[in-house]
Amino acid sequence: MHIERYLRLIAGIFVLTSLVLARVHSEYWLLFTAFVGLNLFQSFFTNWCPMMMFLKWFGVKGCKEMPAN
């Protein structure tokens, strides 16, 4: 998998987890959901996301770096 797919997977997990925590624990977890959404929104314009730095640090390659099938 490439970095863009991992980013979508992690964002989805964060959103679903924070929604469950908001329901079970505290509604303040919805602020984390909003944070993830705002990060995705700004990354549309800037093509930069903090999670991408971590994924690159762990050696995940971008889709342009992947060999063609």
Sequence and secondary structure as in RCSB ss.txt:
>XXXX:A:sequence
MHIERYLRLIAGIFVLTSLVLARVHSEYWLLFTAFVGLNLFQSFFTNWCPMMMFLKWFGVKGCKEMPAN
>XXXX:A:secstr
  HHHHHHHHHHHHHHHHHHHHHHT TTHHHHHHHHHHHHHHHHHHS  HHHHHHHHTT   TTTS   
